[in-house]
Amino acid sequence: MTHVFDVLIRALPLFLMISLGAVIRKTGVLSEKSIPEIKNLIVNITLPSMLLITFAKTDFKLIYAAFAAIIFAFCCLMLGVGMIIGKKMGGGNRFYPALFTGFEAGMMGYALFATFFAEENRFAFAIVDIGQVLFVFFILTMFLRKISDTRASAGSLVKKVLISPIILAIVIGIVLGAFGFYRDLSVFPVTGRIEETLNLLGALTQPLICIVIGFELRFRFSNIQRPLTAIFLRLPIMLVSAYAINTLVVDRLLHLDPIFHLAVYTMFLLPPPFVIPIYLRSATETEKGEILDTLSLHVIVSLVVFMVLQAVTK
């Protein structure tokens, strides 16, 4: 019982900030138009700042690249699984397969991981995130563009990915960490202040994410059956897959640090990527409502399951 209480206390700031987001929506402190702007602030400034510092402090190894490739391959596999499930249970929803692959690490995972684990362990979650970020940018985005009839050349898509602040931050951070540039630069006063600035910006990520999550939570209980079905189809698959990856890849194949176990479980409990709604312009109201309801409900289910796992594994 003590473990449960400890987990609840540690999660309290997370729930308070999410609740604050809901209060902000109800009171009109921020309008609906403000949320996309806050998201842009997160994905273009605060999250890249945090990722750059995280990777710069990491002694990046080739073995981490192999792990990222495995996560990328797994996400591709799950998209195929989603297509199979979608044919039988999708009810004609073209976007249904996307609910079974990828993870919302940027807008939820880092905030959740930071709440329970020390800052020096954040690199493990970031390493796990590399593979799924590449999957979302290159594979899931192309899949969603195709089914939504959004026209874009492969060249323009690749260009957009390469200049993405998140990708640039990861690449720059890896270079700084892998070649020891971060240690060399951190001794100079000017670069030290730049690092401090990036740390301050990165620290904004968690509260901003929680406020956005709380603001956007929506529940339509009259249509809850299909979203619940999708979630409880996805979660067991992800939990079993996380166990298999931790056992076969983290322990036996790559012999990674045990902190990667926690990173993998945290990642695999997350909802599908929040980028999906961007491509719902051609979706019917039924398709759109089902996807949005599933994502909102999955946020709550993910938080609850994560805390339960924390309580029973302490």
N, C-alpha and C positions, 0 to 999 in steps of 0.2 A: 504493500500500500504506500510505503514511503517513496518507492520508485515512481509510482503513478503521480503522487503529489509533486515530486521534484520535476517531472516532465511538464506537468501543467504550469508550474511556476515559471519554468524556463520559456515556455511557449506563450506566456501571458502577454509580453510586449508585442509579439506577432499578432495575436488576436485583437489587442487594443488598437494597433495601427490599422488593421483591416476594418475594425469597427469604426474607427475614425473616418475611413474612406466612405463608409455607408452614411455616417452622420453628415459628412460634407455634401454628399449628394442630396440628402433629405433637406438640409438647411439652405442649399443653394449657394454655399460659399464658393464653389467652383461649378461652372456649367459643363454640359456634355462636350462642348467644343474645346474645353481646356484639357481634357484627358488625352486626346491624341498628341497635343503639344507636350504634355508631361512625358508621354511614352517616347516621343522623339528625343527629349532631354535625356531619358534613361539610356536608350539604345545608341545614341550618338555621342554622349559625353560621360555620364556617370558610370555606366557599366563598362565601356571601353577603358576608362581610367582605372577601374578596379582590376580588370583583366590584365592590362599592361603591367601593373605593379605585381600582380600575382605571378605571372609568367616570368617577369624579370627576376624575381626572387627565387625562381625554381631552377634547380640544376637539371635542365631538360636532357633526357636520354632518348636514344633511338627506340628503346623498348616502349616508351610512351607513345611514339608514333604508331607502333604495331598495335598497341591497345586501342588507339583512336580508330585505326582501320577496322578493327574487329567490331567496335560499336557502330561504325558507319555501315558495315555489312549487315549487322543485326537489324538496324533500322530499315534497310532496303528489304530484308527478308520479311519484316513485319508489315511493310506496305503490301507485299504480295499476300500475306495472310489476311490483311484487311480487305483486299479485293475478293478473296474467297469467301470471307464472312459476309461481306457486303452483298454478294450475289444471293445469299440465302436469307439474310436477316436485315439487309439495308432498306427494304421497303421502297426501292427505287431512288433512294437518296444517293446522288452521284458523289457526294463528298464523304459518305460514310466510311470508306476505307482509310481516310486520313486520320480518323479517330483512333486507329490502332497502331500508330507509329509516331516516332519522334517524341520529344519531351519539352515542356516549357521551362527550360533551365534559366534563361535570361530574365524573364518576368516573374519567376517564382522560386526556382531551384536554389539560386545563390542566397536569397533571403532566408529560405528555410534552413539551408546548410549552415549559414553563418550564425543562426540562432542557437544551434546546439553544439557546434564544433568550433575549436579554436581557429583563429585566423591563419596560423601557420599550416593548418591542414586544408585550407581552401584550394591549394594547388591540385589536390587529388580530384576534387569535383570538377575543376577547370579542365584537367586532362580528359576526364570522361566526357566532358561537354564538347571537346573538339570534334569528335567523330559525328555526333548528332547535329552540331551546328553546320558542318559541311553537308550532311544529308539534307537538312532543312533548306539550305540555300540552293543546293544544286538539284536534288532529286524531288523532294516534296513540292518545292515551288513550281518546278516544271510540270509535275503531275496535276497540281491545282490549276495552273494556267491552261493546261490542255482541256480539262473537263469543264472549265468555266469559259472556254472559248476566248481567252485573253491572248492576243497576238503579241509575241515578242521573240526576236531572234535569239539564238543561242549565244551569239557574240555579245549582244547587249546585256543579257543575263549574267554572263561571266564577268563582264566589265563592272556591272553593278555590285557583284559579290566581292570582287577584288578591291574595290574602293570603299567597301563597307567599313565603318569605324570599328566594328567588333572584330572583323577579320584582320584589319590592319593592326589593331591593338594586340591581338594574339600573336601575329607574326613578329612584330617589333619586340614584344615581351620575350618571345622564345629566343630571338637573336641575342637580346641583351643578357638573358640568363645563361644560354648555352655557351656563349663565348666569353663569359666573365666580364662583359662590358658594364653590367650593373654595379658590380663591386668596385670597378675602377672609377666610375663616374660619381658614385655616391659619396666619395670623400671630398668632393669640391662643394663649396658653399652654395653656388648657384644651382647646381644640379640637385643638391640636397633639398633646396627650397622647392624646386620643380616636383621632386618626389613627394614632398609634404603637401603640395597643392593637389597632386593626383590622388593622394590618400584621402584628403578632405572631400574631393569630388566623389570618389568611390564610396565613401561612407554615406553619401546621400542615397545610394542605390536602394538599400533595404527599405527605409521608410517610404520612399516614393513608390516603390513596387507595391508595398502593402496597401498604401492609400488607393492606388489605382485598382488593385484587386477588389478592395471593399467597395469602391465606387461602382464597379462594373458588375458586381454580383447580381444576378437576376434569377428568379425561380418562378416557373409557371407550373404549379403542382398538378394542374389538370392534364399536363402532357409529360408527366415524370417517368412513366413506365419505360419508354424506349431509351431515354438517356441513362436510366439506371441499368437497363439491360446491357447497353454498350460499355458502361463503366465496369460492371461486374463480369463482363467477358474479358475486358482488357486487363484488369488488375491481376487476376490469377496467372495469366500468361506472363505478365511482366515480372511478377514475384518469383515464379519458377525459373524464368530466364535469368533473373538477377542472381539467384542461387547457383545456377549452372555456370554462369560467367565467372562468378567469384571462385567457385570450386575448380573449374577446369582451366580458366584463363589467368585470373589473378594469382591463384595459389600454385597450380601445377605447371602451367606453361610459362608464365612470365615472372613468377615469384616476386610479385609486387608487395609493397608495404600493406599491412592490414587495414590502414585507413581507407584504402580503395574499396574495401567491402562496404563501408558506410557510404562512400560516394556513389557506388553503383546502386545500392538499395534506395538512396535518396533520389537519384535520377529516375530510376524505373518506377517510382511511385508517383511521379509528376503527371499532370494532365497532358494531353496532346498540345502541340505548339499553338500559341495564340495567334500565329500568323494566318491560320486557316480562315478566320472571318474576313480577312482582307480580300479573299477571292470568292466571296459569296454574292457578288453583284448580280450574277446571272442566275442565282439560286431562287427557287420558289420560296414562298413564305414558310411552307412546311419544312423544306430542307434547312433554311436559315434558322428557324426556331429550334429545330432538333439539334443542330450543331452548337448553337449558342447555349442552349439549356444544358447540354452534355458538358461543355467546358466549364460553365459556372458550377454545376453540381460536383464535377470532378475535383475542383479546387478544395471544396469542403471535405470530400471523401479522402483526398490525398493527405490533408492535414490530420484528419482523425486516424487514418491507418498509420501514418508516420509516427504519431505520438504513441499509438498502441505498441508498435514495434520497438520504439525507444524504451517504453515502460517494461516490456517483457524481456528485453535483451540486456538490460542494465546489469 
